[in-house]
Amino acid sequence: MAKIEKFHVVIIGAGFAGIGAAIKLQQAGFTDFVVLEKANEIGGVWRANTYPGCACDVPSALYSYSFAPNPQWSRVFAQQQEIKTYIQNVARQFDVKKYVRFGYEMLESAWDDQAKHWVVKTNQGLIHARFAIMAGGPMHQPVLPRIKGLETFKGAQFHSAEWNHDVDLNGKKVAVVGAGASAIQFVPEIQAQVEKLTLLQRTPQWVLPKMDQSLPKLAQALFKVLPVTQRLTRYGVYGVFESLNSSMHHPKLVSQIERLAKLNIRLGVKDPALREKLLPDFTIGCKRVLQSNQWYPALAKSNVEVLRCGVEEVHGNTLIASDGSQHEVDAIIFGTGFEVSNPPIAKQIRNKHGKSMDEVWQGSAQGYLGTVVESCPNAFVMFGPNIAVSSSALIIIEAQLAYILDMLKKVQAQQIETVEIRAEVLQQYNDEIQAALTNTVWNTGGCSSYFIDRNGRNSTLWPWTTFEMRARLAQCDLNDYVLGFTESESEKKAS
């Protein structure tokens, strides 16, 4: 018989969202909870991604918890190892590592409508919990393209999120498939060591200059002695990113940002033919806007060939591009991103009717305030539908946690057993979201992006400011929910 453990709250994932949830629960006086982490250490996406050049594209001042500033950031944009160390240090500082169960992989979570709790099936047994916080994050499942004949390839092949550090790329002929956020970081790192690098990009990206530099010791000392200076820096960075996000609603502002991106191409690439291959044919902002100072100079090197097409098929070590050209390569690296608009966790969560969220959504995820979903009582989804923004994931996390903690406190105070979003509230909210997204560059910019799901619906992005997000998520309104009470409380209300 499977081992069963019972908790008030179960948290799935020990990345920034999961550790943040643990800290806020503990601070609110909740101690009967557990964090399930499939790996052997804390870190989430910053544990999993170890490719060369891996770094954040949000400044360190903003990519950190507001309640746990780090005056010792070494760069404006922190690199992977430093971010992983930060979150692990925060977990120790707030003493929440004791709640984490390492090596626990969530296989399925299903609501038991009779027992009024979540049944979480893991590789280590069953967890029963009244409330569930799904904190696995959106950058979880790598996307690998289906390529005819790929199984015949005799060299090394891997996704950037699963970088094989045992493979020596020195002097090798390497094909890179995809030109997304990861590729623009690792390509400049490996370009100098390989004999030849062939980049296959169906769609070039808009890439802005990255205002990165090492932070001087004086700045670090100032942040430590006068924390207000770091807070002011955070507010300043926040304002810049919020302005960029808001500009996606205004074509004239978008055109100015596009001019800067075109200048970045001209400065990094002198060859007009190569520039043409690297110039996107969609409006900037339609896809995620990237940042790099090394991407264009790396692609301009003599040992790099850029193709504006994908891979058609593979025969042994010969890669055949969709333009008909053939390329002998020793290794293939996929920089093809993650399943964002169709998250794998949707197949693992079963609602009160026994249906997976994948079955319910039919390719178009819907939620309320990006945090709760249809027919899933007592469940919260971190980075749920339509809550992504272009500034910092930490802003989203803290806004969602404020909402979740307010809900848990009210539920406890009023002896409420279950909370389930009302169908009419969910529908009205999603109609509002889609109307607000209609004329944005994300929907009208002329590109194919992970923002848009397979049904042509933007189920990823938050259309308003993060000020609006924080205001809407500051408190939960129980009138938005169908409430179920404990027997004793139900008897009181009946009398």
C-alpha positions in Angstrom: 0.0 0.0 0.0 1.3 3.4 -0.9 2.6 5.7 1.9 0.2 8.6 2.6 1.2 11.8 4.3 -1.2 14.6 5.1 -0.6 18.4 5.1 -2.6 21.6 5.1 -0.8 22.9 2.0 1.4 21.2 -0.6 3.7 23.3 -2.8 5.0 21.8 -6.0 8.4 23.0 -7.0 11.3 24.7 -5.1 12.2 27.5 -7.5 11.6 31.2 -6.8 7.8 30.7 -6.7 7.9 27.7 -4.4 10.4 29.1 -2.0 8.6 32.4 -2.0 5.4 30.6 -1.1 7.1 28.7 1.7 8.5 31.9 3.2 5.2 33.7 3.0 3.3 30.8 4.5 5.7 30.5 7.4 5.6 34.3 8.0 1.8 34.1 8.2 2.0 31.4 10.9 1.3 28.4 8.6 3.7 25.5 9.4 1.7 22.4 8.2 3.0 22.4 4.7 5.5 20.7 2.5 7.4 21.6 -0.7 8.0 18.9 -3.2 11.0 19.2 -5.4 12.0 16.5 -8.0 15.6 17.5 -8.1 18.3 17.3 -5.3 18.6 21.0 -4.7 16.7 24.3 -4.7 16.8 26.6 -7.7 14.1 25.8 -10.3 15.0 27.0 -13.7 18.3 28.3 -12.4 19.3 24.9 -11.2 18.2 23.2 -14.5 19.8 25.6 -17.0 23.6 25.5 -17.0 24.4 26.2 -20.6 27.4 28.5 -21.3 26.5 32.2 -20.8 23.3 31.5 -19.0 22.2 34.7 -17.3 19.1 36.7 -16.5 17.7 39.3 -19.0 16.2 41.3 -16.1 18.5 43.4 -14.0 19.5 41.9 -10.7 18.0 44.8 -8.7 14.6 43.7 -10.0 15.2 40.0 -10.3 15.2 39.3 -6.5 12.6 39.2 -3.8 11.6 42.7 -2.5 11.9 41.3 1.0 15.4 39.9 0.5 17.6 42.3 -1.4 21.1 41.2 -2.2 23.7 44.1 -2.1 26.4 41.7 -3.4 25.2 41.2 -6.9 28.4 41.2 -9.1 26.8 42.4 -12.3 23.8 44.5 -13.5 22.5 41.2 -15.0 23.3 38.3 -12.8 24.5 35.0 -14.2 23.0 31.6 -13.6 25.2 30.4 -10.8 24.9 33.6 -8.8 21.1 33.5 -9.1 21.0 29.9 -7.9 23.2 30.8 -5.0 21.0 33.7 -4.1 17.8 31.7 -3.9 19.5 28.9 -1.9 20.8 31.6 0.5 17.4 33.1 0.9 15.9 29.7 1.7 18.5 29.3 4.4 18.1 32.9 5.7 14.3 32.4 6.1 14.7 28.8 7.4 12.4 27.1 4.9 14.7 24.5 3.5 13.4 22.2 6.3 10.0 22.1 4.5 11.5 20.8 1.2 11.4 17.2 0.2 14.0 16.5 -2.4 13.6 13.7 -5.0 9.8 14.0 -4.9 8.4 14.2 -8.4 4.7 15.1 -8.8 3.2 12.6 -11.2 -0.4 13.7 -10.9 -2.6 15.9 -8.7 -6.3 15.2 -8.4 -9.1 16.8 -6.4 -11.0 14.3 -4.2 -14.5 15.9 -4.0 -15.7 13.6 -1.3 -12.7 14.0 1.1 -12.3 17.7 0.1 -8.6 17.5 -0.4 -5.9 17.2 -3.1 -4.4 13.8 -3.7 -0.9 14.3 -5.0 0.7 11.2 -6.5 4.5 11.3 -6.4 7.3 8.8 -7.1 7.7 8.5 -3.3 4.0 8.0 -2.3 0.8 9.9 -1.9 0.4 13.4 -0.4 -3.0 14.6 0.8 -3.5 18.3 1.3 -6.4 20.7 1.6 -4.7 23.3 -0.5 -2.2 23.0 -3.4 0.1 25.6 -4.8 1.5 24.6 -8.3 4.8 26.3 -8.5 6.6 24.4 -11.2 7.0 27.5 -13.4 6.5 28.0 -17.2 10.1 27.3 -18.3 9.9 23.6 -17.4 9.5 21.4 -20.4 11.9 21.9 -23.3 10.5 22.0 -26.8 12.2 19.6 -29.3 11.3 19.9 -32.9 10.2 16.7 -34.8 12.9 16.2 -37.5 12.8 13.4 -40.0 15.8 11.1 -39.6 17.1 12.7 -36.4 17.5 9.3 -34.8 20.1 8.4 -37.4 22.4 11.3 -36.2 25.6 9.8 -34.8 26.9 12.9 -33.0 25.9 14.6 -29.8 22.5 16.3 -29.7 20.9 18.1 -26.8 18.6 21.0 -25.8 20.2 24.1 -24.2 18.1 23.4 -21.0 19.8 20.0 -20.8 23.3 21.0 -21.7 25.7 18.1 -22.0 28.9 19.3 -20.4 30.7 16.0 -21.2 30.6 17.0 -24.9 33.8 18.7 -26.0 32.8 21.2 -28.8 36.4 22.4 -29.4 37.2 22.1 -33.1 33.8 20.6 -33.9 31.2 21.5 -36.5 28.1 22.5 -34.6 24.6 23.2 -35.8 22.4 25.4 -33.6 18.7 25.1 -34.2 16.7 28.1 -33.0 17.5 31.6 -32.1 15.6 32.4 -28.9 16.6 33.7 -25.5 19.0 30.8 -24.7 20.7 30.7 -28.1 21.6 34.3 -28.1 23.5 33.6 -24.8 25.3 30.4 -25.6 26.2 31.0 -29.3 28.7 33.8 -28.5 30.2 31.6 -25.8 30.9 28.6 -28.1 31.5 30.4 -31.4 35.2 30.9 -30.8 35.9 27.3 -29.8 34.1 25.5 -32.6 35.5 24.9 -36.1 32.2 25.9 -37.7 28.8 27.0 -36.3 25.8 26.8 -38.5 22.7 28.7 -37.2 19.3 27.6 -38.5 16.7 30.2 -37.6 13.3 30.2 -39.2 12.6 33.6 -37.8 15.3 36.1 -36.7 14.6 37.9 -33.4 14.7 41.5 -32.4 17.7 42.0 -30.1 18.4 45.2 -28.1 21.7 46.2 -26.6 22.2 44.8 -23.1 23.2 47.4 -20.6 25.3 45.0 -18.6 28.5 45.6 -16.7 30.1 44.4 -13.5 29.0 46.3 -10.4 31.9 48.1 -8.6 32.7 47.3 -5.0 31.8 50.9 -4.1 28.2 50.3 -5.3 28.0 47.0 -3.4 29.2 48.7 -0.3 26.7 51.5 -0.7 23.8 49.1 -1.2 24.9 47.3 2.0 25.4 50.4 4.2 22.5 52.4 2.8 19.8 49.8 1.7 17.6 52.7 0.5 20.0 53.2 -2.4 19.4 49.7 -3.7 15.6 50.2 -3.2 15.8 53.4 -5.3 17.8 51.5 -8.0 15.1 48.8 -8.0 12.3 51.4 -8.4 14.2 53.0 -11.3 14.7 49.7 -13.1 11.1 48.8 -12.4 10.0 52.1 -14.0 12.1 51.5 -17.1 10.8 48.0 -17.7 7.2 49.0 -16.9 7.5 51.8 -19.5 8.8 49.3 -22.1 5.9 47.0 -21.3 3.3 49.8 -21.6 4.8 50.9 -25.0 3.5 47.7 -26.5 0.1 49.4 -26.6 1.4 52.5 -28.6 2.7 52.0 -32.2 4.7 55.2 -32.2 6.7 54.1 -29.1 7.2 50.7 -30.5 8.7 52.2 -33.7 11.3 54.1 -31.6 12.3 50.9 -29.9 12.6 49.1 -33.3 14.9 51.9 -34.5 17.3 51.1 -31.6 17.2 47.4 -32.4 18.0 48.1 -36.1 21.0 50.2 -35.0 22.2 47.3 -32.8 22.2 45.1 -36.0 24.1 47.8 -38.0 26.7 48.2 -35.3 27.3 44.4 -34.9 27.1 43.3 -38.5 28.9 45.1 -41.4 27.8 42.6 -44.2 24.6 43.8 -45.8 23.6 40.3 -46.9 24.0 39.0 -43.3 22.1 42.0 -41.9 19.2 41.1 -44.2 19.1 37.5 -42.8 19.0 38.9 -39.3 16.3 41.5 -39.8 12.9 40.3 -38.5 9.8 40.8 -40.6 7.5 41.4 -37.7 6.9 44.3 -35.4 9.2 44.5 -32.4 7.5 43.2 -29.2 5.3 40.6 -31.1 7.8 38.0 -29.8 9.8 38.3 -26.6 12.4 41.1 -27.1 15.9 39.9 -26.4 19.1 41.6 -25.2 22.7 41.0 -26.1 25.9 42.8 -27.0 27.7 39.7 -28.3 25.0 38.0 -30.5 25.5 40.0 -33.7 29.3 40.3 -33.5 29.4 36.5 -33.0 27.3 35.8 -36.0 29.5 38.1 -38.1 32.6 35.9 -37.5 34.1 33.9 -40.4 33.4 30.5 -38.9 29.6 31.2 -38.6 27.0 30.5 -41.3 23.5 31.9 -40.8 20.5 30.2 -42.5 17.1 31.8 -42.5 15.3 28.4 -42.5 14.8 25.4 -40.3 15.9 21.7 -40.6 14.1 19.5 -43.1 15.7 16.2 -42.2 18.9 14.5 -41.0 20.8 11.7 -42.8 23.5 10.3 -40.5 25.7 13.3 -39.8 24.4 15.3 -42.7 21.8 18.0 -41.8 19.5 19.0 -44.7 18.1 22.5 -44.3 14.7 23.4 -45.6 16.4 25.6 -48.3 18.0 22.4 -49.7 21.5 23.1 -48.4 23.4 20.2 -46.8 25.7 20.5 -43.8 28.1 18.0 -42.2 28.0 18.5 -38.4 29.4 16.8 -35.3 26.8 18.1 -32.9 23.3 19.6 -32.9 22.2 22.0 -30.1 18.6 23.0 -29.8 17.8 26.5 -28.6 14.1 26.0 -29.3 12.5 27.2 -26.0 9.9 25.7 -23.7 6.3 24.6 -23.7 4.7 27.8 -22.4 1.2 28.2 -23.9 0.7 24.4 -23.6 2.3 23.6 -20.2 2.8 19.9 -19.4 1.5 20.4 -15.9 -2.0 20.8 -17.5 -2.0 17.1 -18.2 -1.1 16.3 -14.6 -3.8 18.4 -12.8 -7.3 16.8 -12.6 -10.2 18.8 -11.5 -13.3 17.8 -9.4 -14.8 16.1 -12.4 -11.8 14.0 -13.0 -10.7 15.9 -16.2 -7.2 17.1 -16.8 -6.8 20.8 -17.3 -5.4 20.0 -20.7 -8.8 18.4 -21.6 -10.7 21.3 -20.2 -8.7 24.0 -21.9 -8.5 22.3 -25.3 -5.3 24.3 -26.2 -6.5 27.6 -24.7 -5.6 28.0 -21.1 -8.0 30.2 -19.0 -7.7 31.2 -15.4 -8.7 34.0 -13.0 -6.0 36.6 -12.2 -3.5 34.0 -13.5 -3.9 32.2 -10.2 -6.9 30.0 -10.0 -8.5 27.7 -12.7 -11.9 26.2 -13.5 -13.3 23.4 -11.3 -10.2 23.2 -9.2 -11.2 24.0 -5.6 -8.4 25.1 -3.2 -5.7 25.1 -5.9 -3.5 28.0 -7.0 -1.3 28.0 -10.1 1.8 30.2 -10.1 2.5 31.7 -13.5 -1.0 30.6 -14.6 -2.8 31.8 -17.8 -2.5 35.4 -18.9 -0.2 36.7 -16.2 3.2 36.9 -17.9 4.9 40.3 -18.2 8.1 41.5 -19.8 9.5 42.9 -16.6 10.3 40.6 -13.7 8.9 37.2 -12.8 9.4 38.2 -9.1 6.8 40.9 -9.4 4.3 38.3 -10.6 5.3 35.8 -7.8 4.9 38.4 -5.0 1.6 39.6 -6.4 0.2 36.1 -6.6 1.5 35.2 -3.1 -0.2 38.2 -1.6 -3.5 37.0 -3.1 -3.0 33.4 -2.0 -2.1 34.3 1.6 -5.0 36.6 1.9 -7.3 33.8 0.7 -5.8 31.3 3.1 -6.1 33.7 6.1 -9.8 34.4 5.3 -10.6 30.7 4.8 -9.0 29.9 8.1 -10.8 32.7 10.0 -14.2 31.9 8.5 -13.8 28.1 8.7 -14.3 27.7 5.0 -13.6 24.3 3.7 -13.5 24.9 -0.1 -13.1 27.8 -2.5 -13.9 27.5 -6.2 -14.0 30.3 -8.7 -17.4 31.1 -10.0 -17.9 30.2 -13.7 -19.5 33.6 -14.5 -16.6 35.5 -12.8 -14.1 33.4 -14.8 -15.8 34.0 -18.1 -16.3 37.8 -17.5 -12.6 38.2 -16.5 -11.3 36.3 -19.6 -13.6 38.3 -21.9 -12.0 41.4 -20.3 -8.5 40.1 -20.8 -8.9 39.2 -24.4 -10.6 42.5 -25.2 -7.6 44.4 -23.7 -5.1 42.3 -25.7 -6.9 42.8 -29.0 -5.0 45.8 -30.4 -1.6 45.2 -28.7 1.5 44.4 -30.7 1.6 40.9 -29.1 -1.6 40.1 -31.0 -1.2 42.2 -34.2 2.6 42.3 -34.7 2.6 39.7 -37.5 4.6 36.9 -35.9 4.1 33.4 -34.6 5.0 33.3 -30.9 4.5 31.2 -27.8 2.2 34.0 -26.5 -0.4 32.7 -28.9 -1.8 29.2 -28.4 -2.7 26.7 -31.0 -6.2 28.2 -31.3 -4.9 31.6 -32.1 -5.7 33.0 -28.6 -3.3 34.9 -26.4 -3.4 32.8 -23.3 0.0 33.9 -21.9 0.3 37.7 -21.4 -1.1 40.2 -18.9 -2.4 43.2 -20.9 -2.2 45.9 -18.2 0.5 47.4 -16.0 2.0 45.5 -13.1 0.7 48.2 -10.9 -2.7 47.0 -12.0 -1.7 43.4 -11.4 -0.6 44.2 -7.8 -3.7 46.1 -7.1 -6.0 43.4 -8.4 -4.1 40.7 -6.5 -3.7 42.6 -3.2 -6.8 41.0 -1.7 -9.1 38.2 -2.7 -12.8 38.8 -2.9 -14.6 35.8 -1.6 -17.7 36.9 -3.5 -15.9 35.7 -6.6 -16.0 32.1 -5.2 -18.4 29.3 -4.5 -17.7 28.6 -0.8 -18.0 25.3 1.0 -18.0 25.3 4.8 -17.0 22.7 7.4 -19.9 20.8 8.9 -19.8 22.8 12.2 -19.9 26.1 10.4 -22.6 25.0 8.0 -24.8 24.0 11.0 -24.2 27.5 12.5 -25.3 29.2 9.2 -28.3 27.0 8.9 -29.5 27.9 12.5 
